[in-house]
Amino acid sequence: MDSPLPLRERYRQELVVRGLAERTVDAYVRAVVQMVDRTGRHPARMSEADVRAYLVPLVETHGCAESTYRQHATGLGHFFDWVLGRSFPVLDAARPRRRSPLPKVLTRTQWIVLEAL
């Protein structure tokens, strides 16, 4: 039987029960709210294509940071899985890889090796 609680509150409770930090809970709930606001669709009626159509512009048009994108994808993935009992592979596979930054300072040994090239 479905819970009488609104989806937003059910999701918030799921996150709290699973021990997520308050700021993480807020961010994950906000990701779902933003998706609904931008798509105008009820989450229970969304397909994987709808979710993909929401995620792509986050990167291409809105230029969100990798960490923000990962936060949205993770929050949406937990929502669909834990609250609606649905799984969308795009939410698992679509996370951009983290870039490894170059070191800001070279060690003396690294400098010697570079000079030798």
C-alpha positions as YAML, in Angstrom:
chain: A
units: angstrom
residues:
- id: 1
  name: MET
  ca: [0.00, 0.00, 0.00]
- id: 2
  name: ASP
  ca: [1.28, 3.48, -0.87]
- id: 3
  name: SER
  ca: [2.16, 5.88, 1.89]
- id: 4
  name: PRO
  ca: [-0.21, 8.83, 2.41]
- id: 5
  name: LEU
  ca: [2.80, 11.13, 2.84]
- id: 6
  name: PRO
  ca: [3.76, 13.37, -0.08]
- id: 7
  name: LEU
  ca: [6.74, 12.06, -2.08]
- id: 8
  name: ARG
  ca: [8.99, 14.88, -0.87]
- id: 9
  name: GLU
  ca: [8.39, 14.02, 2.78]
- id: 10
  name: ARG
  ca: [8.73, 10.28, 2.17]
- id: 11
  name: TYR
  ca: [12.08, 10.90, 0.47]
- id: 12
  name: ARG
  ca: [13.28, 13.18, 3.28]
- id: 13
  name: GLN
  ca: [12.38, 10.50, 5.84]
- id: 14
  name: GLU
  ca: [14.19, 7.80, 3.82]
- id: 15
  name: LEU
  ca: [17.34, 9.90, 3.73]
- id: 16
  name: VAL
  ca: [17.20, 10.69, 7.44]
- id: 17
  name: VAL
  ca: [16.56, 7.07, 8.41]
- id: 18
  name: ARG
  ca: [19.57, 6.03, 6.33]
- id: 19
  name: GLY
  ca: [21.75, 8.42, 8.31]
- id: 20
  name: LEU
  ca: [22.56, 11.06, 5.71]
- id: 21
  name: ALA
  ca: [23.71, 14.46, 6.94]
- id: 22
  name: GLU
  ca: [21.16, 17.27, 7.08]
- id: 23
  name: ARG
  ca: [22.82, 19.27, 4.29]
- id: 24
  name: THR
  ca: [22.98, 16.17, 2.09]
- id: 25
  name: VAL
  ca: [19.29, 15.51, 2.74]
- id: 26
  name: ASP
  ca: [18.47, 19.10, 1.77]
- id: 27
  name: ALA
  ca: [20.58, 18.91, -1.40]
- id: 28
  name: TYR
  ca: [19.07, 15.59, -2.54]
- id: 29
  name: VAL
  ca: [15.51, 16.79, -1.92]
- id: 30
  name: ARG
  ca: [16.30, 20.05, -3.72]
- id: 31
  name: ALA
  ca: [17.58, 18.06, -6.74]
- id: 32
  name: VAL
  ca: [14.21, 16.31, -7.04]
- id: 33
  name: VAL
  ca: [12.27, 19.55, -6.59]
- id: 34
  name: GLN
  ca: [14.36, 21.26, -9.29]
- id: 35
  name: MET
  ca: [13.80, 18.36, -11.68]
- id: 36
  name: VAL
  ca: [10.03, 18.57, -11.17]
- id: 37
  name: ASP
  ca: [10.08, 22.37, -11.53]
- id: 38
  name: ARG
  ca: [12.11, 22.28, -14.75]
- id: 39
  name: THR
  ca: [10.30, 19.38, -16.40]
- id: 40
  name: GLY
  ca: [6.80, 20.09, -15.13]
- id: 41
  name: ARG
  ca: [6.25, 16.35, -14.77]
- id: 42
  name: HIS
  ca: [5.29, 14.25, -11.77]
- id: 43
  name: PRO
  ca: [8.24, 11.99, -10.89]
- id: 44
  name: ALA
  ca: [6.08, 8.83, -10.87]
- id: 45
  name: ARG
  ca: [5.25, 9.46, -14.53]
- id: 46
  name: MET
  ca: [8.81, 10.16, -15.68]
- id: 47
  name: SER
  ca: [10.67, 7.80, -17.96]
- id: 48
  name: GLU
  ca: [14.41, 7.31, -18.18]
- id: 49
  name: ALA
  ca: [14.39, 9.49, -21.30]
- id: 50
  name: ASP
  ca: [12.74, 12.29, -19.29]
- id: 51
  name: VAL
  ca: [15.41, 12.05, -16.61]
- id: 52
  name: ARG
  ca: [18.17, 12.08, -19.26]
- id: 53
  name: ALA
  ca: [16.53, 15.11, -20.92]
- id: 54
  name: TYR
  ca: [16.71, 16.88, -17.54]
- id: 55
  name: LEU
  ca: [20.34, 15.94, -16.80]
- id: 56
  name: VAL
  ca: [21.94, 16.80, -20.15]
- id: 57
  name: PRO
  ca: [21.15, 20.54, -20.03]
- id: 58
  name: LEU
  ca: [22.54, 20.71, -16.48]
- id: 59
  name: VAL
  ca: [25.98, 20.19, -17.98]
- id: 60
  name: GLU
  ca: [25.58, 21.60, -21.49]
- id: 61
  name: THR
  ca: [23.41, 24.67, -20.90]
- id: 62
  name: HIS
  ca: [23.66, 25.48, -17.22]
- id: 63
  name: GLY
  ca: [27.33, 24.48, -16.95]
- id: 64
  name: CYS
  ca: [26.99, 22.97, -13.49]
- id: 65
  name: ALA
  ca: [30.09, 21.70, -11.74]
- id: 66
  name: GLU
  ca: [30.93, 18.00, -11.69]
- id: 67
  name: SER
  ca: [30.19, 17.77, -7.98]
- id: 68
  name: THR
  ca: [26.79, 19.43, -8.47]
- id: 69
  name: TYR
  ca: [25.98, 17.06, -11.32]
- id: 70
  name: ARG
  ca: [26.98, 14.04, -9.23]
- id: 71
  name: GLN
  ca: [24.88, 15.34, -6.35]
- id: 72
  name: HIS
  ca: [21.84, 15.66, -8.62]
- id: 73
  name: ALA
  ca: [22.34, 12.24, -10.21]
- id: 74
  name: THR
  ca: [22.87, 10.54, -6.85]
- id: 75
  name: GLY
  ca: [19.93, 12.32, -5.22]
- id: 76
  name: LEU
  ca: [17.64, 11.46, -8.13]
- id: 77
  name: GLY
  ca: [18.86, 7.87, -8.20]
- id: 78
  name: HIS
  ca: [18.11, 7.38, -4.51]
- id: 79
  name: PHE
  ca: [14.71, 9.02, -4.92]
- id: 80
  name: PHE
  ca: [13.61, 6.82, -7.80]
- id: 81
  name: ASP
  ca: [15.02, 3.69, -6.16]
- id: 82
  name: TRP
  ca: [14.06, 4.18, -2.51]
- id: 83
  name: VAL
  ca: [10.75, 6.04, -2.87]
- id: 84
  name: LEU
  ca: [9.33, 4.93, -6.21]
- id: 85
  name: GLY
  ca: [10.99, 1.50, -6.47]
- id: 86
  name: ARG
  ca: [12.34, 2.25, -9.94]
- id: 87
  name: SER
  ca: [15.85, 2.18, -11.31]
- id: 88
  name: PHE
  ca: [17.24, 4.17, -14.22]
- id: 89
  name: PRO
  ca: [20.67, 3.13, -15.52]
- id: 90
  name: VAL
  ca: [21.30, 6.68, -16.75]
- id: 91
  name: LEU
  ca: [21.56, 7.78, -13.12]
- id: 92
  name: ASP
  ca: [24.30, 5.24, -12.45]
- id: 93
  name: ALA
  ca: [26.26, 5.56, -15.67]
- id: 94
  name: ALA
  ca: [25.88, 9.27, -16.40]
- id: 95
  name: ARG
  ca: [28.18, 10.68, -13.76]
- id: 96
  name: PRO
  ca: [31.15, 12.54, -15.24]
- id: 97
  name: ARG
  ca: [34.54, 11.35, -14.10]
- id: 98
  name: ARG
  ca: [36.53, 13.48, -11.73]
- id: 99
  name: ARG
  ca: [39.53, 15.10, -13.30]
- id: 100
  name: SER
  ca: [42.81, 14.61, -11.51]
- id: 101
  name: PRO
  ca: [44.43, 18.01, -11.11]
- id: 102
  name: LEU
  ca: [48.09, 18.43, -11.87]
- id: 103
  name: PRO
  ca: [50.31, 19.05, -8.88]
- id: 104
  name: LYS
  ca: [50.77, 22.76, -8.17]
- id: 105
  name: VAL
  ca: [54.38, 22.38, -7.10]
- id: 106
  name: LEU
  ca: [56.98, 20.00, -8.49]
- id: 107
  name: THR
  ca: [59.42, 18.29, -6.19]
- id: 108
  name: ARG
  ca: [63.13, 18.80, -6.82]
- id: 109
  name: THR
  ca: [63.34, 15.29, -8.28]
- id: 110
  name: GLN
  ca: [60.44, 15.94, -10.64]
- id: 111
  name: TRP
  ca: [62.06, 19.20, -11.80]
- id: 112
  name: ILE
  ca: [65.35, 17.42, -12.51]
- id: 113
  name: VAL
  ca: [63.55, 14.77, -14.52]
- id: 114
  name: LEU
  ca: [61.69, 17.42, -16.53]
- id: 115
  name: GLU
  ca: [64.91, 19.36, -17.22]
- id: 116
  name: ALA
  ca: [66.52, 16.18, -18.51]
- id: 117
  name: LEU
  ca: [63.86, 15.76, -21.21]
...
